[in-house]
Amino acid sequence: MRLVHLSDLHLGYRQYQRLTPGGINQREADVARTFQRAVDRIVALKPDLVLIAGDVFHSARPSNAAILHAFRQFLRLRRGLPATPVVLVAGNHDTPRTTETGSILGLFEQLDVHVAAAAARRLLLFDGAVEVFAVPDVPGALPELTPGQAKHNILLMHADVEDVVPRHLADLDRAAIRLTREELGVSRWSYVALGHYHVHRRVADNAYYSGSLDYTSLNVWGDKNDEEELGIAGKGFIEYDLEARTHKRHEIGDSRAFVRLKDISARTKSVAELDAGIRKAVDACKGGIDDKIVRLVLRDVPRHVARELDHRALREYKKRALHFQLDVRRAESVTARVGQGGPGRRQSVVEVVREGLMHREIPADLSRERLVELGLKYLADAEALTVADAMPEVEA
């Protein structure tokens, strides 16, 4: 009895301003193709059961194009695997803010997909040999997580397991369901299929976050860092054998290359030397930066140096890449921690605001650079109206 577990498709995800020749946001098209490739692989694997652990769409009110693409791919899945049950739960991105609105996921019930969108459902499959307890990420009291009496009892849910999901992610993209590993009770289940955390993560031998199918987080570079620390290569989905209790991860390949160039310290460097360092880093990118998503961090950059960089060259890099992010960071400030009795190091307010705006999800037609510029301007205006003695020192 083999199952496939995938999660966090985020169809309709849009980022950056590049459009396809057909007028679709390029990242939206990338994510759609990734799901199509995943369906190809799943149909070829011929599993006995398919589990989808939430966030099918990036928003509760997806575009018509995203809905149509999802419908076509689920139709392909059902036609390719007519005897294989497909079960999905709603994630926090799928769930409308008001109960009166209703969930778009009900559409897929027309394709004989089992959907848990508004409340938890228990599904008996394979003549009662398998029970799937499908728990969507919706506000309200968490149902009691108790397995049934089937030979194989599966828990499918979209949730934040507090001692597994990194806190920076949990605070950035909150799930309605938050619970501990103990409350999850993995030992009681044959398998626990989790969604919400976008990086493949083992919770126990029989419990996993499958991770997202593409880079659709509010902080994709955070995903990259987590994957590197965990030794994970890219995105994919899970195949699990309920009888043999074996786990296999299937990578599906990146839809778009993400490249983080080596950080550059601006300390003691002139503007000309810093421009040369940026150019060298770009030229050293294997295969070039064209059509890739590129990030370059400059550290310890004085304000006057940032203003004098070769912005013509930077504009050229932005034209070549799908997205070129030059992350300019000022030197860290040392401030006194009030009430702590000694000096300590922490991010300035400017750094916190800037970091938040750099990774905040925004509409594709907005300029992130302009958003950051305005945000910092408003912060400076607010600081000018504040009594200086009442505020901690802020690196300007």
C-alpha positions as CSV (number, residue, x, y, z in Angstrom):
1,M,0.0,0.0,0.0
2,R,1.9,3.0,-1.3
3,L,0.8,6.6,-0.8
4,V,2.1,9.9,-2.3
5,H,2.2,13.0,-0.1
6,L,2.6,16.5,-1.5
7,S,1.7,19.9,-0.2
8,D,1.8,23.7,-0.7
9,L,1.3,23.9,-4.4
10,H,0.5,27.6,-4.1
11,L,-1.0,27.9,-7.6
12,G,-1.6,31.5,-8.6
13,Y,1.6,32.6,-6.8
14,R,2.9,35.8,-8.3
15,Q,6.2,37.6,-7.8
16,Y,8.3,40.1,-9.6
17,Q,7.2,42.0,-12.7
18,R,8.2,39.8,-15.6
19,L,5.3,38.5,-17.8
20,T,5.2,35.6,-20.2
21,P,4.4,36.3,-23.9
22,G,0.8,35.4,-23.0
23,G,0.6,38.0,-20.3
24,I,0.9,35.7,-17.3
25,N,3.2,36.5,-14.4
26,Q,6.4,34.5,-15.0
27,R,6.6,33.0,-11.6
28,E,2.9,32.1,-11.7
29,A,3.6,30.2,-14.9
30,D,6.7,28.6,-13.3
31,V,4.7,27.3,-10.4
32,A,1.9,26.0,-12.7
33,R,4.5,24.0,-14.7
34,T,6.0,22.6,-11.6
35,F,2.6,21.2,-10.5
36,Q,2.1,19.8,-14.0
37,R,5.5,18.0,-13.8
38,A,4.6,16.6,-10.4
39,V,1.3,15.2,-11.7
40,D,3.3,13.5,-14.5
41,R,5.6,11.9,-12.0
42,I,2.7,10.8,-9.7
43,V,0.7,9.2,-12.5
44,A,3.9,7.3,-13.6
45,L,4.4,6.1,-10.0
46,K,0.9,4.6,-9.8
47,P,0.4,5.0,-6.0
48,D,-2.6,3.6,-4.2
49,L,-3.4,6.9,-2.5
50,V,-2.6,10.6,-3.0
51,L,-2.6,13.0,-0.1
52,I,-2.4,16.8,-0.5
53,A,-1.7,18.6,2.7
54,G,-3.1,22.1,2.0
55,D,-2.3,25.4,0.3
56,V,-3.4,24.3,-3.2
57,F,-3.8,28.0,-4.0
58,H,-1.7,31.0,-2.9
59,S,-4.9,32.9,-2.0
60,A,-8.4,32.0,-1.0
61,R,-9.6,33.9,-4.1
62,P,-7.3,32.7,-6.9
63,S,-7.5,34.0,-10.4
64,N,-9.5,32.2,-13.1
65,A,-6.3,31.1,-14.7
66,A,-5.1,29.4,-11.5
67,I,-8.4,27.7,-11.0
68,L,-8.6,26.5,-14.5
69,H,-5.0,25.1,-14.4
70,A,-5.7,23.4,-11.1
71,F,-8.9,21.8,-12.4
72,R,-7.1,20.5,-15.5
73,Q,-4.3,19.0,-13.5
74,F,-6.6,17.3,-11.0
75,L,-8.6,16.0,-14.0
76,R,-5.3,14.5,-15.4
77,L,-4.6,13.0,-12.1
78,R,-8.0,11.4,-11.8
79,R,-8.0,10.1,-15.4
80,G,-4.4,8.8,-15.0
81,L,-5.2,7.1,-11.7
82,P,-8.9,6.3,-11.8
83,A,-8.8,3.7,-8.9
84,T,-6.6,5.9,-6.7
85,P,-8.3,8.0,-4.0
86,V,-7.2,11.6,-3.8
87,V,-7.6,13.5,-0.5
88,L,-6.9,17.1,0.1
89,V,-7.2,19.5,3.0
90,A,-7.4,23.3,3.0
91,G,-4.4,25.2,4.2
92,N,-4.3,28.7,5.7
93,H,-3.8,30.3,2.2
94,D,-6.9,28.4,0.9
95,T,-9.2,29.4,3.8
96,P,-11.4,32.5,3.4
97,R,-11.4,35.0,6.2
98,T,-15.2,34.8,6.5
99,T,-17.1,31.5,6.7
100,E,-19.9,32.9,4.5
101,T,-17.5,33.1,1.6
102,G,-17.0,29.4,1.1
103,S,-13.9,27.6,-0.2
104,I,-13.0,27.2,-3.9
105,L,-11.6,23.7,-3.1
106,G,-15.2,22.3,-3.2
107,L,-14.9,22.6,-7.0
108,F,-12.7,19.5,-7.0
109,E,-15.3,17.3,-5.5
110,Q,-16.8,17.3,-9.0
111,L,-13.7,15.2,-10.0
112,D,-14.3,12.7,-7.2
113,V,-11.6,14.3,-5.0
114,H,-12.2,14.0,-1.3
115,V,-12.0,17.6,0.1
116,A,-11.8,18.7,3.8
117,A,-12.1,22.5,3.6
118,A,-14.5,23.8,6.3
119,A,-14.1,21.0,8.9
120,A,-12.2,17.8,9.6
121,R,-13.4,14.6,7.9
122,R,-12.8,10.9,8.5
123,L,-12.6,8.9,5.3
124,L,-12.8,5.1,5.2
125,L,-11.0,3.8,2.1
126,F,-10.2,0.4,0.6
127,D,-13.1,-1.4,2.2
128,G,-12.2,0.0,5.6
129,A,-8.5,-1.0,5.6
130,V,-7.4,2.6,5.6
131,E,-8.8,5.6,7.4
132,V,-7.7,9.1,6.6
133,F,-8.4,11.8,9.2
134,A,-8.3,15.0,7.1
135,V,-7.9,18.1,9.2
136,P,-7.9,21.5,7.4
137,D,-6.2,24.6,8.7
138,V,-9.3,26.6,9.8
139,P,-9.9,28.8,12.9
140,G,-11.6,27.2,15.8
141,A,-11.1,24.4,18.3
142,L,-8.7,21.6,17.1
143,P,-10.5,18.3,16.8
144,E,-9.3,15.5,19.0
145,L,-6.5,13.8,17.1
146,T,-7.4,10.1,17.6
147,P,-6.9,7.4,15.1
148,G,-9.7,5.0,14.0
149,Q,-9.8,1.2,14.1
150,A,-8.5,0.6,10.5
151,K,-5.4,-1.4,9.7
152,H,-3.8,1.8,8.6
153,N,-4.7,5.1,10.2
154,I,-3.4,8.3,8.5
155,L,-3.5,11.9,9.7
156,L,-3.5,14.5,7.0
157,M,-3.3,18.1,8.2
158,H,-2.0,21.6,7.5
159,A,-0.5,22.8,10.7
160,D,2.4,24.4,12.5
161,V,4.2,21.9,14.7
162,E,5.8,24.3,17.2
163,D,9.0,22.4,17.9
164,V,9.6,21.6,14.3
165,V,8.7,24.6,12.2
166,P,11.3,27.4,12.7
167,R,9.9,30.3,14.7
168,H,10.9,32.9,12.1
169,L,8.7,31.2,9.6
170,A,5.8,30.6,12.0
171,D,5.7,34.3,12.8
172,L,6.0,35.3,9.2
173,D,3.2,33.1,7.8
174,R,0.9,32.0,10.6
175,A,-1.2,28.8,10.5
176,A,-4.5,28.6,12.3
177,I,-3.5,25.3,13.8
178,R,-0.5,25.3,16.1
179,L,0.4,22.3,18.2
180,T,3.3,20.5,19.7
181,R,4.9,17.3,18.7
182,E,3.3,15.6,21.7
183,E,-0.1,16.9,20.8
184,L,0.4,15.5,17.3
185,G,0.9,12.0,18.8
186,V,2.7,10.5,15.8
187,S,3.2,7.1,17.4
188,R,-0.5,6.5,17.3
189,W,-0.7,6.8,13.5
190,S,0.5,4.7,10.6
191,Y,1.5,7.9,8.8
192,V,1.2,11.7,9.4
193,A,1.2,13.8,6.3
194,L,1.9,17.5,7.1
195,G,1.7,20.7,5.2
196,H,2.6,24.4,5.8
197,Y,6.4,24.3,6.2
198,H,7.9,24.6,2.7
199,V,11.0,22.6,3.4
200,H,11.0,18.8,3.5
201,R,11.3,17.8,7.1
202,R,11.2,14.6,9.1
203,V,9.1,14.8,12.3
204,A,9.3,11.1,13.0
205,D,9.9,7.9,10.9
206,N,6.2,7.9,10.0
207,A,5.6,11.7,10.0
208,Y,6.9,14.3,7.5
209,Y,6.4,17.8,6.1
210,S,6.7,17.1,2.3
211,G,7.7,20.7,1.6
212,S,6.3,22.9,-1.1
213,L,6.6,22.0,-4.8
214,D,8.2,25.3,-5.7
215,Y,9.8,28.4,-4.0
216,T,6.6,30.3,-3.0
217,S,7.4,31.3,0.6
218,L,7.3,34.9,1.8
219,N,11.0,34.4,2.3
220,V,12.4,32.0,-0.4
221,W,16.0,32.6,0.7
222,G,15.0,31.4,4.1
223,D,13.8,28.2,2.4
224,K,17.2,27.9,0.7
225,N,19.1,28.4,3.9
226,D,16.9,25.8,5.7
227,E,17.4,23.3,2.9
228,E,21.2,23.8,3.0
229,E,21.3,23.2,6.7
230,L,19.2,20.1,6.4
231,G,21.0,18.7,3.4
232,I,17.9,18.9,1.2
233,A,18.2,19.3,-2.6
234,G,15.4,21.4,-3.9
235,K,11.6,20.7,-3.9
236,G,9.6,17.5,-4.3
237,F,7.1,15.1,-2.8
238,I,7.1,11.9,-0.7
239,E,6.3,8.3,-1.4
240,Y,5.6,6.2,1.6
241,D,4.9,2.5,1.8
242,L,2.5,1.7,4.7
243,E,3.4,-2.0,4.8
244,A,7.1,-1.7,4.6
245,R,7.2,1.6,6.5
246,T,9.7,3.1,4.1
247,H,10.0,6.7,2.9
248,K,11.3,7.9,-0.4
249,R,11.6,11.5,-1.6
250,H,11.1,12.4,-5.2
251,E,12.8,15.6,-6.4
252,I,11.0,17.3,-9.3
253,G,13.6,19.9,-10.2
254,D,13.6,23.6,-10.0
255,S,11.3,25.6,-12.3
256,R,13.7,28.6,-12.0
257,A,17.3,28.9,-10.9
258,F,17.8,30.7,-7.6
259,V,21.3,31.9,-7.1
260,R,22.8,33.6,-4.0
261,L,26.1,35.2,-4.9
262,K,28.8,35.3,-2.4
263,D,28.4,38.2,0.1
264,I,30.6,41.2,-0.2
265,S,31.9,43.3,2.7
266,A,32.1,47.0,1.9
267,R,34.3,47.7,4.9
268,T,37.4,49.7,3.8
269,K,36.4,49.4,0.1
270,S,36.0,52.4,-2.1
271,V,33.0,52.8,-4.4
272,A,35.1,51.8,-7.4
273,E,36.3,48.7,-5.6
274,L,32.8,47.8,-4.5
275,D,31.5,48.2,-8.1
276,A,34.3,45.9,-9.3
277,G,33.4,43.4,-6.6
278,I,29.8,43.3,-7.7
279,R,30.8,42.9,-11.3
280,K,33.2,40.1,-10.5
281,A,30.5,38.3,-8.4
282,V,28.0,38.5,-11.3
283,D,30.5,37.4,-13.9
284,A,31.5,34.4,-11.7
285,C,27.9,33.1,-11.7
286,K,28.0,29.7,-13.4
287,G,25.9,29.9,-16.5
288,G,25.3,33.6,-16.1
289,I,22.5,35.4,-14.3
290,D,20.1,35.6,-17.3
291,D,16.5,34.6,-16.4
292,K,17.6,33.6,-12.9
293,I,16.5,34.9,-9.5
294,V,19.7,36.4,-8.0
295,R,20.5,37.8,-4.6
296,L,23.7,39.6,-3.6
297,V,24.2,40.9,-0.1
298,L,26.5,43.9,0.5
299,R,27.5,44.2,4.1
300,D,28.7,47.2,6.1
301,V,27.8,49.8,3.4
302,P,27.9,53.5,4.4
303,R,25.0,55.5,3.0
304,H,27.2,57.7,0.8
305,V,28.7,54.6,-0.8
306,A,25.3,53.1,-1.5
307,R,24.2,56.3,-3.3
308,E,27.4,56.3,-5.5
309,L,27.3,52.7,-6.8
310,D,27.1,52.1,-10.5
311,H,23.4,52.1,-10.8
312,R,23.5,51.8,-14.6
313,A,25.3,48.5,-14.2
314,L,22.7,47.4,-11.6
315,R,19.9,48.3,-13.9
316,E,21.5,46.1,-16.6
317,Y,21.7,43.2,-14.2
318,K,18.1,43.6,-13.4
319,K,17.2,43.5,-17.1
320,R,19.1,40.3,-17.6
321,A,17.9,38.4,-14.5
322,L,14.3,37.5,-13.9
323,H,14.9,39.3,-10.6
324,F,18.2,40.8,-9.3
325,Q,18.1,41.7,-5.6
326,L,21.0,43.8,-4.3
327,D,20.6,43.6,-0.5
328,V,22.5,46.6,0.9
329,R,23.0,46.4,4.6
330,R,24.5,49.1,6.8
331,A,27.0,48.4,9.5
332,E,25.4,46.8,12.6
333,S,24.9,49.3,15.5
334,V,25.8,48.5,19.1
335,T,23.1,49.7,21.4
336,A,22.3,49.4,25.1
337,R,19.6,47.0,26.1
338,V,17.4,49.0,28.5
339,G,17.1,47.1,31.8
340,Q,19.7,44.4,30.9
341,G,22.6,46.0,32.7
342,G,25.1,45.8,29.8
343,P,25.6,46.5,26.1
344,G,24.3,44.1,23.5
345,R,24.0,43.8,19.8
346,R,20.7,43.8,18.0
347,Q,19.1,44.9,14.7
348,S,18.3,48.6,14.4
349,V,14.7,49.6,13.7
350,V,15.7,50.5,10.2
351,E,17.2,47.1,9.6
352,V,14.1,45.3,10.9
353,V,11.7,47.4,8.8
354,R,13.9,47.0,5.7
355,E,14.2,43.2,6.1
356,G,10.5,42.9,6.6
357,L,9.7,44.9,3.4
358,M,12.2,43.0,1.4
359,H,10.5,39.7,2.1
360,R,6.9,40.8,2.3
361,E,4.5,39.4,-0.3
362,I,3.5,42.2,-2.6
363,P,1.4,42.4,-5.9
364,A,3.5,41.7,-9.0
365,D,2.9,45.2,-10.4
366,L,4.5,47.0,-7.4
367,S,8.1,48.0,-7.3
368,R,9.8,46.4,-4.2
369,E,12.6,49.0,-4.3
370,R,10.0,51.8,-4.2
371,L,8.2,50.1,-1.4
372,V,11.3,49.9,0.7
373,E,12.2,53.4,-0.1
374,L,8.9,54.8,1.0
375,G,8.8,52.6,4.1
376,L,12.2,53.9,5.3
377,K,11.2,57.5,4.5
378,Y,8.0,57.2,6.6
379,L,10.1,55.6,9.4
380,A,12.5,58.5,9.2
381,D,9.6,61.0,9.3
382,A,8.2,59.3,12.4
383,E,11.6,59.3,14.1
384,A,11.9,63.1,13.5
385,L,8.7,63.7,15.5
386,T,9.8,61.5,18.4
387,V,11.7,62.8,21.4
388,A,15.2,61.6,20.9
389,D,15.8,60.7,24.6
390,A,12.9,58.3,24.6
391,M,14.1,56.3,21.7
392,P,17.0,53.8,21.4
393,E,19.8,54.7,19.1
394,V,19.0,53.8,15.5
395,E,21.5,53.4,12.7
396,A,20.4,55.8,10.0
